[in-house]
Amino acid sequence: MIPPSLAAAQADVLVKRARLKASLAEARHRLSPATIASGVADDLRDKAEEGVAVMRERPGIAAGIATGIVALLARKRIARLFRKPPPPLPPTAPNKE
């Protein structure tokens, strides 16, 4: 016959082993790439919805920000519009050969 203290210790070990397995399973689920990607996608969707709400509340500010971004991206083309054209070449004498 097993002494009561040993039986209690074995039962305690089984309970703790079950808790550890459950914790490991939960950690695997939380750290899986699919779960992480899903969480990031949800966060991005929430931020985008908040951004759209702000832009609807303040369309003038949104238009100004969009204009600034476009100007930043097209700065070289915009600079070319304001550049002085090169001076014309002097006329050359016709070649008499």
Secondary structure, 3 states (H helix, E strand, C coil): CCCHHHHHHHHHHHHHHHHHHHHHHHHHHHHCHHHHHHHHHHHHHHHHHHHHHHHHHCHHHHHHHHHHHHHHHCHHHHHHHHCCCCCCCCCCCCCCC
